[in-house]
Amino acid sequence: MKIETQRFIDRYVGSAICSVLSVYHRLFKKNANVAETKNILVILLSEMGALVLAHPMFQQLRKKYPGAELYVMLFEKNREVVELLELVRPENIITIRDTSLSTLTRDTLSGLGRLRRIKIDTAIDCELFSRISAILSFLSGATIRVGFHSHTQEGLYRGNFMNRPVLYNPYHHISRQFLTLVEATDSNTAPRAKHQVSRERLEIPAIKFDPGEIEDSRNKLFAKEPGIEGKQIVLIYPGGGLLPIRAWPLDYYCTLTRELLDRGYAVCIIGLAQDKAVAQTILDQTRDKSCVDLTGYTRTIRELMLIFHFSALLITNDGGPGHFAAMTPVPSIILFGPETPHLYGTLSENAQNLFIGLSCAPCVTAYNHRESPCDGDNLCLKQIEPDQVLTMALDILESG
């Protein structure tokens, strides 16, 4: 299903449902406490990167509620991230396919039925932008419902049926805000979870791969692309994913790739199969056997992360690859513009974020449902020059 269709349904149908549920909650409000927390549901539907950044929250939930069973509800396409990070037991992953309205509806109803049978007592809604997640938290039957709320701020209307409403704070990294949701589960302050923010650095654990599996991945790639064997590999991700406005200009990637090839590096273009047109543009501009198209080559995130293990550098637009790299040894350069690394930057110390910070940036926020008012002229990224990225890349490659 197209993201525009999802936004339309969420904005108009979702708002109406949230209003109805708010009235119901006001008329039939029940005691919002449980004697013992046994079954906790985390709703984090849409973003693969956000699932990585939520890892500290799951750790905190286990620490705070050691006897509770953790469940997660998300879109089917993001399931692998949860499995790689081992956030919950595989049988506790509840997925929804968003390929069409009919499958979305069918899977949602099926998932809600399962949650009712489980008897979820606490639901934590981690979404900032969607109303469907708030609706799911209510319909799950959870006694305690935690989620972001607008309070006195404009925007973010998702009804008034969260009984542990948390103030969204754009000045704190999203990983720390997820931790605030955990604190809110038993908080009685107004607003909820008035606690001192820890200065302790949050970390994402490295995913351990068998050395033999990494070597098999290396040999497979070199058999397919013998022109890159024996060279340091620089991976680039020029795709924009669901939000093309987050993409660094394609001609900048072409310039950067030529400069790296001229210096003897191999450049591999990663991405999904639908990014092949973008990759072909770079290939046409370079015409070098050391520049290869790997879009659609890896079928899983795990296979992509194996390649990260024997690559020298990742250069990527803001998105999933930078967060996956945080779980591997590969250093990365991540290009930000419409969104800010202060909120969504990777937790890896091995990553360098480039962010100009124009007066209009970030323009993709919780307050506009990630629908930027920009006319497509993303100067926030265009002002990051290829020479600047090249200098940073060479510093990393030559010191590695």
Buried (B, 14 or more C-beta within 10 A) or exposed (E): BEBEEBBEBBBEEBBEBBEEBBEEBEEEEEEEEBEEBBBBBBBBBBBBBBBBBBBBBBBBBBEBBEEBBBBBBBBBBBBBBBBBBEBBEEEBBBBBBBEEEEBBEEBBEEBBEBBEEBEBBBBBBBBBBBBBBBBBBBBBBBBBBBBBBBEEEEEBBBBBBBBBBBBBBBEBBBBBBBBBBBBBBBBEEEBBBEEEEEEEEBBBEEBEBEEEEBEEBBEBBBEEBEEBBEBBBBBBBBBBBEBEBBBBBBEBBBBBBBBBBEBEBBBBBBBEEEBBEBBEBBBEBBEBEBBBBBBBBBEEBBEBBBBBBBBBBBBBBBBBBBBBBBBBEBBBBBBBBBBBBBBBBBBBEBBBBBBBEBEBBBBBBBBEBBBBEBEEEBEBBBEBEBEBBBEBBBEBBEEE
